[in-house]
Amino acid sequence: MLTIQKQLHPASPAALMATGIFLIGTFAQFPTIDNTVGTVFAILLSLTGIAVYGQLLRQLAQPAFRKQLLGNPMNPFLFGTWIAGASMLCLVMLKYFPGFLVFARCFTVLLLCCWGAYLLLVLSCFKKLLMRPKNLLIHGVVLLAAVATQSMVILVSHTFSPLPSWFLQIWIGCGMLLYAIGLLLIICAFHLHKTWNLVHDWKNTNCIIHGGLSITGLAMLTTNAFSSQFILCCWCLATLLLILIEMVEVWRGLLRFIKFGLQRGLLTYDTTQWSRNFTFGMFFAFSHAMLLQIDDSVSVYVTIIIEQFLSVWTYVVLFLLILELYLAFRSHFQSKNTSSQKSRA
């Protein structure tokens, strides 16, 4: 959860996304803790969310902030974290407070309007990126359009179920199309940008390349609008991309460690790092939901592999969340101390 500062990064709701998917998915693997303090964490996350969105809306009211945010065609995609973060908050409240449903439905309608406006904005940004200058390196932030879309599918499926399968298939298909467009732009950008450097030009948000597929798969499972075989193919592709992308991340981390050392190279806080926590937690949620819902047509060996994997992945997600929270709070207090020292000087 994020501590409010004077000026929040536009992608700050990514912290809410990451913590929310942890409470929805991975936290259930610790039933004793979940049953005793889960509601407390849900309330704390909701209060944090109110503070974060309140601060961001105040910043959005400032012309200078809007100009900076909308001046680059990449930046408006960050509003996808606002949509997905709010969706995760609503789902967390529904998990721990089922009586929240009536309010959740009203909130969902409001969020649907925001998602519609966001979709129009990113479509115009896609058009600009197609005519981009060659020196603009496009990265995983453009896939937030797909993440926001699929998060709305999942939320609506929980608040207004049941819905026609054909409608849900079209909606999820639109998210898949947004994902395909974004991925194609990323691949073309790296191909055209001949001088890109792994240490400096590879962005944390590129992990959304596999996270976008994971949330798509979870949307398919939530809606029951796709066959088990199709969902399994999506899981296999998400797994393959996770392995490939994280191999690049490990290599990049090693290069940064060699060049900058442990502190500057690996343990420096950046808001975009929350995207990794979210995608790891989403892959767990997708895998766990598939294990529970997929039918007997899938080989028993596949289910055994997923079970063994989840028993390890649970602790990976937990460790990374604790680490990111530590880095976030440390960064906050360091900047606070620096500001107080400057004011005294």
C-alpha positions, 0 to 999 in steps of 0.5 A: 500500500502506498503512502501519499506524497506531495506529488503522486506518480500517475501510475500509483494505483498499480500498488493497489492493483498488486496488493488487491490481487494478492488479497484476492488470490495468493492470500487465500493460501494462508487461511489462518491469517486471511480469516483473522486479519483479512478484513483489516487489510481490506479496510486498510487497502480501501482507505489507502485507495481513497487517499491515492485517488483523492490526491490523483484527482487533485493533481489532475485538476492542475493544468500543468499536471494534465499538460505533462500527462497528456503531452506524450502519447504513452502517458495516457495509458497510465490511466489504465492503472486507475481503472484496474486499481479501482476494479481490484479494490471493489473485488477485494471489498466484495470478497471480505464484505459480500453485503457490499454488492449494492454499492459495488454495482453503483461503483461498477457503473461509474467505473464503466463510464470511466473505462469508456472515456479511457478507451476513447483516449487510448484509441487516439493514442494508438493512432498517434503511436502508429505515426510515432517518431522512430526514436520513441521506444514503446514499452509495456505501458501500452498493454494497460489498455488490455489490462483495464478492459479485462479487469472491467470484465471480471468486475462486471461478472462479479457484480452483474452476473449472469451475462450472455456468453456472446457478450462476454466473448466479444468484450474479452475479445476486444481486450485481446485485440488491444493486447495484440495491438500493443504487443505489435507496437512494442515489437516494432518499436524495439526493431526500429530502435536499433541502439536500445540498451537493456540496462537503460531502455528495458522498462519494468512495465514490459512484464505486462506482456505476460500479465496481460495474458494472465488477466485475460485468462482469468477473465475467461475463467470468471465468465465461463465463456470459453472452452477449457482447451482455449484457456489452457492454451492461454495459460501455456502461452502466458507461462512461456512469456513469463519465463522469457520475459523474466529471464530478460529481467534477471539478465538485466538485473545482473547487468545493473548490479555489475554497473551500479551495485546492489543498492542503486542497481536493484534496491532503488524504488520506482512506482512502475515496479508494482507492475511486476508484483501485479503480474506475478499475483495475476499469474497466480490467480489465473493458475489457481482459478484454472486448477479449480475450474478446468474440466476433466478433459485436461490431463491429470499431469497438467494439474499436478504440475500446476499444483506443485508450481503454485506451492512455490509461486505463493511464496515468490509473490509474498516475498516480492510484495513484502520487498516492494512495500519495504522499498516504497516506505524506505523511499518515502521516509528518505525523501521526507528526511531530505525535505526536512533537512533542506527546510532546516538549511 
